[in-house]
Amino acid sequence: MTENLINCQHNVNGKSTFKEEFVTCGGIDLNEINPQTMESKLISGLYFAGEVVDIDAVTGGFNFQAAWTTGFVAGKNMALSLSSSVS
């Protein structure tokens, strides 16, 4: 399995048209995440961002923005958490 994951190759033959794009809803329930930090309320030190979070919107900029914003918030707070635990 490890060999396949590391060395598996796929050919890309182009991209789909805008009308074929979609967003997958589902994922980590927002009630289980601190929205200020994106940290799990159930497991300390575990952060979520992007499409693993149960956020759904119209395809395009809304979902990109949600992914970028949650990624920024989670990354910033992970770094703050790590730096405070090292001090």
PDB file of N, CA, C and O in Angstrom:
ATOM      1  N   MET A   1       0.836  -1.183   0.000  1.00  0.00           N
ATOM      2  CA  MET A   1       0.000   0.000   0.000  1.00  0.00           C
ATOM      3  C   MET A   1       0.881   1.247   0.000  1.00  0.00           C
ATOM      4  O   MET A   1       0.615   2.193  -0.741  1.00  0.00           O
ATOM      5  N   THR A   2       1.930   1.255   0.826  1.00  0.00           N
ATOM      6  CA  THR A   2       2.818   2.415   0.886  1.00  0.00           C
ATOM      7  C   THR A   2       3.477   2.661  -0.458  1.00  0.00           C
ATOM      8  O   THR A   2       3.558   3.800  -0.916  1.00  0.00           O
ATOM      9  N   GLU A   3       3.949   1.593  -1.091  1.00  0.00           N
ATOM     10  CA  GLU A   3       4.581   1.707  -2.418  1.00  0.00           C
ATOM     11  C   GLU A   3       3.614   2.327  -3.420  1.00  0.00           C
ATOM     12  O   GLU A   3       4.003   3.196  -4.199  1.00  0.00           O
ATOM     13  N   ASN A   4       2.375   1.892  -3.406  1.00  0.00           N
ATOM     14  CA  ASN A   4       1.364   2.417  -4.325  1.00  0.00           C
ATOM     15  C   ASN A   4       1.074   3.885  -4.043  1.00  0.00           C
ATOM     16  O   ASN A   4       0.959   4.678  -4.978  1.00  0.00           O
ATOM     17  N   LEU A   5       0.952   4.264  -2.768  1.00  0.00           N
ATOM     18  CA  LEU A   5       0.674   5.661  -2.422  1.00  0.00           C
ATOM     19  C   LEU A   5       1.813   6.590  -2.851  1.00  0.00           C
ATOM     20  O   LEU A   5       1.573   7.706  -3.310  1.00  0.00           O
ATOM     21  N   ILE A   6       3.038   6.125  -2.698  1.00  0.00           N
ATOM     22  CA  ILE A   6       4.196   6.954  -3.014  1.00  0.00           C
ATOM     23  C   ILE A   6       4.450   7.039  -4.516  1.00  0.00           C
ATOM     24  O   ILE A   6       4.800   8.104  -5.025  1.00  0.00           O
ATOM     25  N   ASN A   7       4.278   5.934  -5.223  1.00  0.00           N
ATOM     26  CA  ASN A   7       4.680   5.871  -6.636  1.00  0.00           C
ATOM     27  C   ASN A   7       3.525   5.820  -7.625  1.00  0.00           C
ATOM     28  O   ASN A   7       3.758   5.681  -8.825  1.00  0.00           O
ATOM     29  N   CYS A   8       2.303   5.926  -7.162  1.00  0.00           N
ATOM     30  CA  CYS A   8       1.146   5.873  -8.054  1.00  0.00           C
ATOM     31  C   CYS A   8       1.135   7.101  -8.974  1.00  0.00           C
ATOM     32  O   CYS A   8       1.292   8.231  -8.511  1.00  0.00           O
ATOM     33  N   GLN A   9       0.952   6.873 -10.259  1.00  0.00           N
ATOM     34  CA  GLN A   9       0.928   7.979 -11.222  1.00  0.00           C
ATOM     35  C   GLN A   9      -0.420   8.015 -11.945  1.00  0.00           C
ATOM     36  O   GLN A   9      -1.009   6.973 -12.234  1.00  0.00           O
ATOM     37  N   HIS A  10      -0.891   9.213 -12.230  1.00  0.00           N
ATOM     38  CA  HIS A  10      -2.151   9.408 -12.950  1.00  0.00           C
ATOM     39  C   HIS A  10      -1.920  10.424 -14.054  1.00  0.00           C
ATOM     40  O   HIS A  10      -1.203  11.407 -13.861  1.00  0.00           O
ATOM     41  N   ASN A  11      -2.523  10.191 -15.205  1.00  0.00           N
ATOM     42  CA  ASN A  11      -2.436  11.143 -16.308  1.00  0.00           C
ATOM     43  C   ASN A  11      -3.596  12.120 -16.227  1.00  0.00           C
ATOM     44  O   ASN A  11      -4.741  11.719 -16.017  1.00  0.00           O
ATOM     45  N   VAL A  12      -3.300  13.400 -16.394  1.00  0.00           N
ATOM     46  CA  VAL A  12      -4.327  14.432 -16.417  1.00  0.00           C
ATOM     47  C   VAL A  12      -4.568  14.782 -17.874  1.00  0.00           C
ATOM     48  O   VAL A  12      -3.643  15.162 -18.592  1.00  0.00           O
ATOM     49  N   ASN A  13      -5.816  14.651 -18.308  1.00  0.00           N
ATOM     50  CA  ASN A  13      -6.153  14.876 -19.713  1.00  0.00           C
ATOM     51  C   ASN A  13      -6.870  16.192 -19.946  1.00  0.00           C
ATOM     52  O   ASN A  13      -7.463  16.377 -21.008  1.00  0.00           O
ATOM     53  N   GLY A  14      -6.839  17.094 -19.011  1.00  0.00           N
ATOM     54  CA  GLY A  14      -7.516  18.376 -19.161  1.00  0.00           C
ATOM     55  C   GLY A  14      -8.321  18.680 -17.921  1.00  0.00           C
ATOM     56  O   GLY A  14      -8.142  18.052 -16.877  1.00  0.00           O
ATOM     57  N   LYS A  15      -9.203  19.639 -18.040  1.00  0.00           N
ATOM     58  CA  LYS A  15     -10.039  19.992 -16.901  1.00  0.00           C
ATOM     59  C   LYS A  15     -11.484  20.014 -17.336  1.00  0.00           C
ATOM     60  O   LYS A  15     -11.792  20.081 -18.526  1.00  0.00           O
ATOM     61  N   SER A  16     -12.361  19.958 -16.364  1.00  0.00           N
ATOM     62  CA  SER A  16     -13.781  19.962 -16.684  1.00  0.00           C
ATOM     63  C   SER A  16     -14.244  21.391 -16.940  1.00  0.00           C
ATOM     64  O   SER A  16     -13.533  22.353 -16.650  1.00  0.00           O
ATOM     65  N   THR A  17     -15.422  21.507 -17.476  1.00  0.00           N
ATOM     66  CA  THR A  17     -16.005  22.831 -17.675  1.00  0.00           C
ATOM     67  C   THR A  17     -16.583  23.316 -16.357  1.00  0.00           C
ATOM     68  O   THR A  17     -16.800  22.516 -15.447  1.00  0.00           O
ATOM     69  N   PHE A  18     -16.831  24.591 -16.243  1.00  0.00           N
ATOM     70  CA  PHE A  18     -17.358  25.189 -15.019  1.00  0.00           C
ATOM     71  C   PHE A  18     -18.637  24.501 -14.563  1.00  0.00           C
ATOM     72  O   PHE A  18     -18.855  24.356 -13.360  1.00  0.00           O
ATOM     73  N   LYS A  19     -19.471  24.081 -15.472  1.00  0.00           N
ATOM     74  CA  LYS A  19     -20.770  23.495 -15.127  1.00  0.00           C
ATOM     75  C   LYS A  19     -20.642  22.122 -14.483  1.00  0.00           C
ATOM     76  O   LYS A  19     -21.604  21.642 -13.885  1.00  0.00           O
ATOM     77  N   GLU A  20     -19.492  21.479 -14.587  1.00  0.00           N
ATOM     78  CA  GLU A  20     -19.316  20.152 -14.022  1.00  0.00           C
ATOM     79  C   GLU A  20     -18.681  20.189 -12.634  1.00  0.00           C
ATOM     80  O   GLU A  20     -18.542  19.146 -11.994  1.00  0.00           O
ATOM     81  N   GLU A  21     -18.296  21.362 -12.164  1.00  0.00           N
ATOM     82  CA  GLU A  21     -17.666  21.458 -10.862  1.00  0.00           C
ATOM     83  C   GLU A  21     -18.721  21.375  -9.767  1.00  0.00           C
ATOM     84  O   GLU A  21     -19.870  21.774  -9.959  1.00  0.00           O
ATOM     85  N   PHE A  22     -18.318  20.860  -8.633  1.00  0.00           N
ATOM     86  CA  PHE A  22     -19.243  20.764  -7.518  1.00  0.00           C
ATOM     87  C   PHE A  22     -18.477  20.824  -6.213  1.00  0.00           C
ATOM     88  O   PHE A  22     -17.258  20.660  -6.181  1.00  0.00           O
ATOM     89  N   VAL A  23     -19.201  21.058  -5.153  1.00  0.00           N
ATOM     90  CA  VAL A  23     -18.623  21.112  -3.817  1.00  0.00           C
ATOM     91  C   VAL A  23     -19.241  19.979  -3.020  1.00  0.00           C
ATOM     92  O   VAL A  23     -20.448  19.746  -3.085  1.00  0.00           O
ATOM     93  N   THR A  24     -18.418  19.288  -2.280  1.00  0.00           N
ATOM     94  CA  THR A  24     -18.900  18.194  -1.456  1.00  0.00           C
ATOM     95  C   THR A  24     -19.281  18.740  -0.086  1.00  0.00           C
ATOM     96  O   THR A  24     -18.441  19.292   0.625  1.00  0.00           O
ATOM     97  N   CYS A  25     -20.542  18.585   0.279  1.00  0.00           N
ATOM     98  CA  CYS A  25     -20.939  19.001   1.625  1.00  0.00           C
ATOM     99  C   CYS A  25     -20.757  17.808   2.556  1.00  0.00           C
ATOM    100  O   CYS A  25     -20.623  16.668   2.112  1.00  0.00           O
ATOM    101  N   GLY A  26     -20.755  18.086   3.810  1.00  0.00           N
ATOM    102  CA  GLY A  26     -20.503  17.032   4.792  1.00  0.00           C
ATOM    103  C   GLY A  26     -19.122  17.204   5.363  1.00  0.00           C
ATOM    104  O   GLY A  26     -18.329  18.009   4.875  1.00  0.00           O
ATOM    105  N   GLY A  27     -18.844  16.464   6.373  1.00  0.00           N
ATOM    106  CA  GLY A  27     -17.547  16.581   7.018  1.00  0.00           C
ATOM    107  C   GLY A  27     -17.719  16.826   8.499  1.00  0.00           C
ATOM    108  O   GLY A  27     -18.714  16.418   9.098  1.00  0.00           O
ATOM    109  N   ILE A  28     -16.745  17.491   9.085  1.00  0.00           N
ATOM    110  CA  ILE A  28     -16.756  17.734  10.520  1.00  0.00           C
ATOM    111  C   ILE A  28     -17.859  18.737  10.861  1.00  0.00           C
ATOM    112  O   ILE A  28     -17.901  19.836  10.308  1.00  0.00           O
ATOM    113  N   ASP A  29     -18.736  18.356  11.761  1.00  0.00           N
ATOM    114  CA  ASP A  29     -19.854  19.203  12.175  1.00  0.00           C
ATOM    115  C   ASP A  29     -19.324  20.501  12.783  1.00  0.00           C
ATOM    116  O   ASP A  29     -18.435  20.479  13.634  1.00  0.00           O
ATOM    117  N   LEU A  30     -19.876  21.628  12.339  1.00  0.00           N
ATOM    118  CA  LEU A  30     -19.442  22.937  12.837  1.00  0.00           C
ATOM    119  C   LEU A  30     -19.626  23.085  14.342  1.00  0.00           C
ATOM    120  O   LEU A  30     -18.910  23.862  14.974  1.00  0.00           O
ATOM    121  N   ASN A  31     -20.571  22.355  14.925  1.00  0.00           N
ATOM    122  CA  ASN A  31     -20.775  22.407  16.374  1.00  0.00           C
ATOM    123  C   ASN A  31     -19.620  21.774  17.142  1.00  0.00           C
ATOM    124  O   ASN A  31     -19.497  21.968  18.351  1.00  0.00           O
ATOM    125  N   GLU A  32     -18.771  21.016  16.443  1.00  0.00           N
ATOM    126  CA  GLU A  32     -17.644  20.348  17.084  1.00  0.00           C
ATOM    127  C   GLU A  32     -16.332  21.117  16.908  1.00  0.00           C
ATOM    128  O   GLU A  32     -15.263  20.622  17.267  1.00  0.00           O
ATOM    129  N   ILE A  33     -16.421  22.342  16.347  1.00  0.00           N
ATOM    130  CA  ILE A  33     -15.235  23.143  16.059  1.00  0.00           C
ATOM    131  C   ILE A  33     -15.377  24.522  16.692  1.00  0.00           C
ATOM    132  O   ILE A  33     -16.438  25.143  16.617  1.00  0.00           O
ATOM    133  N   ASN A  34     -14.300  24.998  17.318  1.00  0.00           N
ATOM    134  CA  ASN A  34     -14.277  26.369  17.823  1.00  0.00           C
ATOM    135  C   ASN A  34     -14.040  27.284  16.606  1.00  0.00           C
ATOM    136  O   ASN A  34     -12.960  27.235  16.018  1.00  0.00           O
ATOM    137  N   PRO A  35     -15.012  28.111  16.218  1.00  0.00           N
ATOM    138  CA  PRO A  35     -14.865  28.926  15.009  1.00  0.00           C
ATOM    139  C   PRO A  35     -13.783  30.001  15.118  1.00  0.00           C
ATOM    140  O   PRO A  35     -13.308  30.505  14.101  1.00  0.00           O
ATOM    141  N   GLN A  36     -13.396  30.352  16.335  1.00  0.00           N
ATOM    142  CA  GLN A  36     -12.344  31.364  16.518  1.00  0.00           C
ATOM    143  C   GLN A  36     -10.959  30.801  16.227  1.00  0.00           C
ATOM    144  O   GLN A  36     -10.049  31.544  15.860  1.00  0.00           O
ATOM    145  N   THR A  37     -10.796  29.475  16.392  1.00  0.00           N
ATOM    146  CA  THR A  37      -9.480  28.853  16.237  1.00  0.00           C
ATOM    147  C   THR A  37      -9.462  27.711  15.231  1.00  0.00           C
ATOM    148  O   THR A  37      -8.393  27.327  14.757  1.00  0.00           O
ATOM    149  N   MET A  38     -10.620  27.165  14.898  1.00  0.00           N
ATOM    150  CA  MET A  38     -10.787  25.976  14.061  1.00  0.00           C
ATOM    151  C   MET A  38     -10.283  24.713  14.765  1.00  0.00           C
ATOM    152  O   MET A  38     -10.037  23.694  14.119  1.00  0.00           O
ATOM    153  N   GLU A  39     -10.131  24.783  16.089  1.00  0.00           N
ATOM    154  CA  GLU A  39      -9.700  23.618  16.868  1.00  0.00           C
ATOM    155  C   GLU A  39     -10.914  22.767  17.234  1.00  0.00           C
ATOM    156  O   GLU A  39     -11.995  23.286  17.512  1.00  0.00           O
ATOM    157  N   SER A  40     -10.715  21.474  17.228  1.00  0.00           N
ATOM    158  CA  SER A  40     -11.759  20.547  17.648  1.00  0.00           C
ATOM    159  C   SER A  40     -12.144  20.807  19.091  1.00  0.00           C
ATOM    160  O   SER A  40     -11.284  21.034  19.943  1.00  0.00           O
ATOM    161  N   LYS A  41     -13.442  20.773  19.362  1.00  0.00           N
ATOM    162  CA  LYS A  41     -13.914  20.875  20.738  1.00  0.00           C
ATOM    163  C   LYS A  41     -13.792  19.524  21.447  1.00  0.00           C
ATOM    164  O   LYS A  41     -13.881  19.448  22.673  1.00  0.00           O
ATOM    165  N   LEU A  42     -13.588  18.461  20.666  1.00  0.00           N
ATOM    166  CA  LEU A  42     -13.531  17.112  21.220  1.00  0.00           C
ATOM    167  C   LEU A  42     -12.105  16.631  21.473  1.00  0.00           C
ATOM    168  O   LEU A  42     -11.855  15.884  22.419  1.00  0.00           O
ATOM    169  N   ILE A  43     -11.159  17.068  20.612  1.00  0.00           N
ATOM    170  CA  ILE A  43      -9.770  16.616  20.724  1.00  0.00           C
ATOM    171  C   ILE A  43      -8.857  17.841  20.707  1.00  0.00           C
ATOM    172  O   ILE A  43      -8.697  18.488  19.672  1.00  0.00           O
ATOM    173  N   SER A  44      -8.276  18.147  21.830  1.00  0.00           N
ATOM    174  CA  SER A  44      -7.385  19.296  21.950  1.00  0.00           C
ATOM    175  C   SER A  44      -6.184  19.147  21.010  1.00  0.00           C
ATOM    176  O   SER A  44      -5.583  18.077  20.915  1.00  0.00           O
ATOM    177  N   GLY A  45      -5.848  20.241  20.318  1.00  0.00           N
ATOM    178  CA  GLY A  45      -4.691  20.235  19.421  1.00  0.00           C
ATOM    179  C   GLY A  45      -4.986  19.752  18.013  1.00  0.00           C
ATOM    180  O   GLY A  45      -4.081  19.709  17.179  1.00  0.00           O
ATOM    181  N   LEU A  46      -6.230  19.387  17.728  1.00  0.00           N
ATOM    182  CA  LEU A  46      -6.629  18.937  16.390  1.00  0.00           C
ATOM    183  C   LEU A  46      -7.398  20.068  15.720  1.00  0.00           C
ATOM    184  O   LEU A  46      -8.399  20.546  16.253  1.00  0.00           O
ATOM    185  N   TYR A  47      -6.930  20.493  14.557  1.00  0.00           N
ATOM    186  CA  TYR A  47      -7.520  21.632  13.843  1.00  0.00           C
ATOM    187  C   TYR A  47      -8.071  21.174  12.495  1.00  0.00           C
ATOM    188  O   TYR A  47      -7.565  20.224  11.898  1.00  0.00           O
ATOM    189  N   PHE A  48      -9.104  21.854  12.024  1.00  0.00           N
ATOM    190  CA  PHE A  48      -9.739  21.511  10.757  1.00  0.00           C
ATOM    191  C   PHE A  48      -9.810  22.741   9.854  1.00  0.00           C
ATOM    192  O   PHE A  48      -9.890  23.873  10.332  1.00  0.00           O
ATOM    193  N   ALA A  49      -9.779  22.501   8.541  1.00  0.00           N
ATOM    194  CA  ALA A  49      -9.892  23.595   7.576  1.00  0.00           C
ATOM    195  C   ALA A  49     -10.384  23.050   6.244  1.00  0.00           C
ATOM    196  O   ALA A  49     -10.295  21.854   5.968  1.00  0.00           O
ATOM    197  N   GLY A  50     -10.900  23.952   5.432  1.00  0.00           N
ATOM    198  CA  GLY A  50     -11.274  23.609   4.061  1.00  0.00           C
ATOM    199  C   GLY A  50     -12.471  22.690   3.971  1.00  0.00           C
ATOM    200  O   GLY A  50     -13.413  22.798   4.756  1.00  0.00           O
ATOM    201  N   GLU A  51     -12.428  21.786   3.008  1.00  0.00           N
ATOM    202  CA  GLU A  51     -13.580  20.947   2.708  1.00  0.00           C
ATOM    203  C   GLU A  51     -13.782  19.784   3.666  1.00  0.00           C
ATOM    204  O   GLU A  51     -14.728  19.015   3.496  1.00  0.00           O
ATOM    205  N   VAL A  52     -12.920  19.631   4.672  1.00  0.00           N
ATOM    206  CA  VAL A  52     -13.201  18.619   5.696  1.00  0.00           C
ATOM    207  C   VAL A  52     -14.223  19.146   6.693  1.00  0.00           C
ATOM    208  O   VAL A  52     -14.742  18.390   7.515  1.00  0.00           O
ATOM    209  N   VAL A  53     -14.513  20.448   6.620  1.00  0.00           N
ATOM    210  CA  VAL A  53     -15.493  21.088   7.492  1.00  0.00           C
ATOM    211  C   VAL A  53     -16.843  21.100   6.771  1.00  0.00           C
ATOM    212  O   VAL A  53     -16.895  21.289   5.556  1.00  0.00           O
ATOM    213  N   ASP A  54     -17.912  20.902   7.502  1.00  0.00           N
ATOM    214  CA  ASP A  54     -19.251  20.851   6.908  1.00  0.00           C
ATOM    215  C   ASP A  54     -19.742  22.254   6.549  1.00  0.00           C
ATOM    216  O   ASP A  54     -20.622  22.808   7.209  1.00  0.00           O
ATOM    217  N   ILE A  55     -19.157  22.811   5.494  1.00  0.00           N
ATOM    218  CA  ILE A  55     -19.573  24.099   4.955  1.00  0.00           C
ATOM    219  C   ILE A  55     -19.978  23.861   3.512  1.00  0.00           C
ATOM    220  O   ILE A  55     -19.258  23.184   2.777  1.00  0.00           O
ATOM    221  N   ASP A  56     -21.098  24.395   3.095  1.00  0.00           N
ATOM    222  CA  ASP A  56     -21.579  24.198   1.736  1.00  0.00           C
ATOM    223  C   ASP A  56     -22.046  25.533   1.179  1.00  0.00           C
ATOM    224  O   ASP A  56     -22.734  26.292   1.863  1.00  0.00           O
ATOM    225  N   ALA A  57     -21.671  25.819  -0.059  1.00  0.00           N
ATOM    226  CA  ALA A  57     -22.083  27.064  -0.705  1.00  0.00           C
ATOM    227  C   ALA A  57     -22.039  26.872  -2.214  1.00  0.00           C
ATOM    228  O   ALA A  57     -21.692  25.795  -2.699  1.00  0.00           O
ATOM    229  N   VAL A  58     -22.388  27.905  -2.945  1.00  0.00           N
ATOM    230  CA  VAL A  58     -22.348  27.876  -4.395  1.00  0.00           C
ATOM    231  C   VAL A  58     -20.903  27.663  -4.842  1.00  0.00           C
ATOM    232  O   VAL A  58     -19.981  28.247  -4.272  1.00  0.00           O
ATOM    233  N   THR A  59     -20.707  26.828  -5.862  1.00  0.00           N
ATOM    234  CA  THR A  59     -19.367  26.565  -6.385  1.00  0.00           C
ATOM    235  C   THR A  59     -18.706  27.862  -6.814  1.00  0.00           C
ATOM    236  O   THR A  59     -19.335  28.725  -7.426  1.00  0.00           O
ATOM    237  N   GLY A  60     -17.446  27.984  -6.486  1.00  0.00           N
ATOM    238  CA  GLY A  60     -16.691  29.167  -6.903  1.00  0.00           C
ATOM    239  C   GLY A  60     -16.070  29.879  -5.719  1.00  0.00           C
ATOM    240  O   GLY A  60     -15.572  29.252  -4.784  1.00  0.00           O
ATOM    241  N   GLY A  61     -16.108  31.175  -5.774  1.00  0.00           N
ATOM    242  CA  GLY A  61     -15.404  32.001  -4.809  1.00  0.00           C
ATOM    243  C   GLY A  61     -15.791  31.804  -3.366  1.00  0.00           C
ATOM    244  O   GLY A  61     -14.943  31.947  -2.486  1.00  0.00           O
ATOM    245  N   PHE A  62     -17.051  31.478  -3.086  1.00  0.00           N
ATOM    246  CA  PHE A  62     -17.474  31.312  -1.695  1.00  0.00           C
ATOM    247  C   PHE A  62     -16.720  30.164  -1.029  1.00  0.00           C
ATOM    248  O   PHE A  62     -16.237  30.304   0.094  1.00  0.00           O
ATOM    249  N   ASN A  63     -16.623  29.044  -1.712  1.00  0.00           N
ATOM    250  CA  ASN A  63     -15.944  27.889  -1.141  1.00  0.00           C
ATOM    251  C   ASN A  63     -14.439  28.074  -1.107  1.00  0.00           C
ATOM    252  O   ASN A  63     -13.780  27.627  -0.168  1.00  0.00           O
ATOM    253  N   PHE A  64     -13.886  28.732  -2.124  1.00  0.00           N
ATOM    254  CA  PHE A  64     -12.453  29.046  -2.081  1.00  0.00           C
ATOM    255  C   PHE A  64     -12.163  29.918  -0.864  1.00  0.00           C
ATOM    256  O   PHE A  64     -11.209  29.666  -0.128  1.00  0.00           O
ATOM    257  N   GLN A  65     -12.981  30.936  -0.656  1.00  0.00           N
ATOM    258  CA  GLN A  65     -12.759  31.842   0.472  1.00  0.00           C
ATOM    259  C   GLN A  65     -12.887  31.107   1.802  1.00  0.00           C
ATOM    260  O   GLN A  65     -12.102  31.344   2.720  1.00  0.00           O
ATOM    261  N   ALA A  66     -13.864  30.224   1.908  1.00  0.00           N
ATOM    262  CA  ALA A  66     -14.022  29.445   3.138  1.00  0.00           C
ATOM    263  C   ALA A  66     -12.782  28.581   3.386  1.00  0.00           C
ATOM    264  O   ALA A  66     -12.319  28.474   4.522  1.00  0.00           O
ATOM    265  N   ALA A  67     -12.247  27.969   2.333  1.00  0.00           N
ATOM    266  CA  ALA A  67     -11.052  27.135   2.477  1.00  0.00           C
ATOM    267  C   ALA A  67      -9.841  27.982   2.875  1.00  0.00           C
ATOM    268  O   ALA A  67      -9.091  27.605   3.776  1.00  0.00           O
ATOM    269  N   TRP A  68      -9.648  29.114   2.214  1.00  0.00           N
ATOM    270  CA  TRP A  68      -8.503  29.982   2.526  1.00  0.00           C
ATOM    271  C   TRP A  68      -8.605  30.538   3.946  1.00  0.00           C
ATOM    272  O   TRP A  68      -7.621  30.557   4.685  1.00  0.00           O
ATOM    273  N   THR A  69      -9.787  30.983   4.316  1.00  0.00           N
ATOM    274  CA  THR A  69      -9.974  31.594   5.633  1.00  0.00           C
ATOM    275  C   THR A  69      -9.817  30.574   6.756  1.00  0.00           C
ATOM    276  O   THR A  69      -9.109  30.826   7.731  1.00  0.00           O
ATOM    277  N   THR A  70     -10.476  29.423   6.621  1.00  0.00           N
ATOM    278  CA  THR A  70     -10.349  28.409   7.672  1.00  0.00           C
ATOM    279  C   THR A  70      -8.914  27.885   7.739  1.00  0.00           C
ATOM    280  O   THR A  70      -8.425  27.572   8.825  1.00  0.00           O
ATOM    281  N   GLY A  71      -8.237  27.786   6.600  1.00  0.00           N
ATOM    282  CA  GLY A  71      -6.830  27.375   6.590  1.00  0.00           C
ATOM    283  C   GLY A  71      -5.945  28.368   7.311  1.00  0.00           C
ATOM    284  O   GLY A  71      -5.065  27.981   8.080  1.00  0.00           O
ATOM    285  N   PHE A  72      -6.176  29.653   7.066  1.00  0.00           N
ATOM    286  CA  PHE A  72      -5.413  30.707   7.737  1.00  0.00           C
ATOM    287  C   PHE A  72      -5.652  30.672   9.243  1.00  0.00           C
ATOM    288  O   PHE A  72      -4.707  30.696  10.032  1.00  0.00           O
ATOM    289  N   VAL A  73      -6.924  30.616   9.632  1.00  0.00           N
ATOM    290  CA  VAL A  73      -7.277  30.631  11.053  1.00  0.00           C
ATOM    291  C   VAL A  73      -6.703  29.396  11.760  1.00  0.00           C
ATOM    292  O   VAL A  73      -6.130  29.512  12.843  1.00  0.00           O
ATOM    293  N   ALA A  74      -6.856  28.225  11.154  1.00  0.00           N
ATOM    294  CA  ALA A  74      -6.335  26.996  11.768  1.00  0.00           C
ATOM    295  C   ALA A  74      -4.811  27.043  11.852  1.00  0.00           C
ATOM    296  O   ALA A  74      -4.245  26.714  12.895  1.00  0.00           O
ATOM    297  N   GLY A  75      -4.140  27.445  10.778  1.00  0.00           N
ATOM    298  CA  GLY A  75      -2.677  27.507  10.778  1.00  0.00           C
ATOM    299  C   GLY A  75      -2.128  28.484  11.795  1.00  0.00           C
ATOM    300  O   GLY A  75      -1.174  28.182  12.512  1.00  0.00           O
ATOM    301  N   LYS A  76      -2.737  29.657  11.853  1.00  0.00           N
ATOM    302  CA  LYS A  76      -2.303  30.677  12.821  1.00  0.00           C
ATOM    303  C   LYS A  76      -2.439  30.169  14.252  1.00  0.00           C
ATOM    304  O   LYS A  76      -1.537  30.342  15.071  1.00  0.00           O
ATOM    305  N   ASN A  77      -3.562  29.548  14.539  1.00  0.00           N
ATOM    306  CA  ASN A  77      -3.809  29.082  15.904  1.00  0.00           C
ATOM    307  C   ASN A  77      -2.998  27.845  16.257  1.00  0.00           C
ATOM    308  O   ASN A  77      -2.645  27.661  17.421  1.00  0.00           O
ATOM    309  N   MET A  78      -2.691  26.989  15.281  1.00  0.00           N
ATOM    310  CA  MET A  78      -1.787  25.877  15.544  1.00  0.00           C
ATOM    311  C   MET A  78      -0.404  26.401  15.909  1.00  0.00           C
ATOM    312  O   MET A  78       0.227  25.914  16.848  1.00  0.00           O
ATOM    313  N   ALA A  79       0.064  27.400  15.157  1.00  0.00           N
ATOM    314  CA  ALA A  79       1.383  27.987  15.428  1.00  0.00           C
ATOM    315  C   ALA A  79       1.406  28.633  16.813  1.00  0.00           C
ATOM    316  O   ALA A  79       2.374  28.467  17.555  1.00  0.00           O
ATOM    317  N   LEU A  80       0.352  29.366  17.166  1.00  0.00           N
ATOM    318  CA  LEU A  80       0.274  29.992  18.483  1.00  0.00           C
ATOM    319  C   LEU A  80       0.259  28.930  19.595  1.00  0.00           C
ATOM    320  O   LEU A  80       0.900  29.092  20.634  1.00  0.00           O
ATOM    321  N   SER A  81      -0.473  27.861  19.357  1.00  0.00           N
ATOM    322  CA  SER A  81      -0.551  26.791  20.337  1.00  0.00           C
ATOM    323  C   SER A  81       0.809  26.118  20.520  1.00  0.00           C
ATOM    324  O   SER A  81       1.218  25.823  21.643  1.00  0.00           O
ATOM    325  N   LEU A  82       1.503  25.877  19.408  1.00  0.00           N
ATOM    326  CA  LEU A  82       2.827  25.248  19.496  1.00  0.00           C
ATOM    327  C   LEU A  82       3.841  26.150  20.176  1.00  0.00           C
ATOM    328  O   LEU A  82       4.641  25.697  20.994  1.00  0.00           O
ATOM    329  N   SER A  83       3.802  27.438  19.829  1.00  0.00           N
ATOM    330  CA  SER A  83       4.783  28.354  20.427  1.00  0.00           C
ATOM    331  C   SER A  83       4.543  28.531  21.923  1.00  0.00           C
ATOM    332  O   SER A  83       5.500  28.691  22.681  1.00  0.00           O
ATOM    333  N   SER A  84       3.288  28.507  22.363  1.00  0.00           N
ATOM    334  CA  SER A  84       3.020  28.649  23.788  1.00  0.00           C
ATOM    335  C   SER A  84       3.375  27.372  24.556  1.00  0.00           C
ATOM    336  O   SER A  84       3.719  27.433  25.736  1.00  0.00           O
ATOM    337  N   SER A  85       3.293  26.215  23.888  1.00  0.00           N
ATOM    338  CA  SER A  85       3.641  24.970  24.575  1.00  0.00           C
ATOM    339  C   SER A  85       5.146  24.766  24.653  1.00  0.00           C
ATOM    340  O   SER A  85       5.620  24.011  25.502  1.00  0.00           O
ATOM    341  N   VAL A  86       5.914  25.432  23.776  1.00  0.00           N
ATOM    342  CA  VAL A  86       7.375  25.330  23.771  1.00  0.00           C
ATOM    343  C   VAL A  86       7.974  26.265  24.812  1.00  0.00           C
ATOM    344  O   VAL A  86       9.011  25.960  25.401  1.00  0.00           O
ATOM    345  N   SER A  87       7.328  27.395  25.039  1.00  0.00           N
ATOM    346  CA  SER A  87       7.860  28.414  25.980  1.00  0.00           C
ATOM    347  C   SER A  87       7.901  27.923  27.390  1.00  0.00           C
ATOM    348  O   SER A  87       8.319  28.655  28.287  1.00  0.00           O
TER     349      SER A  87
END
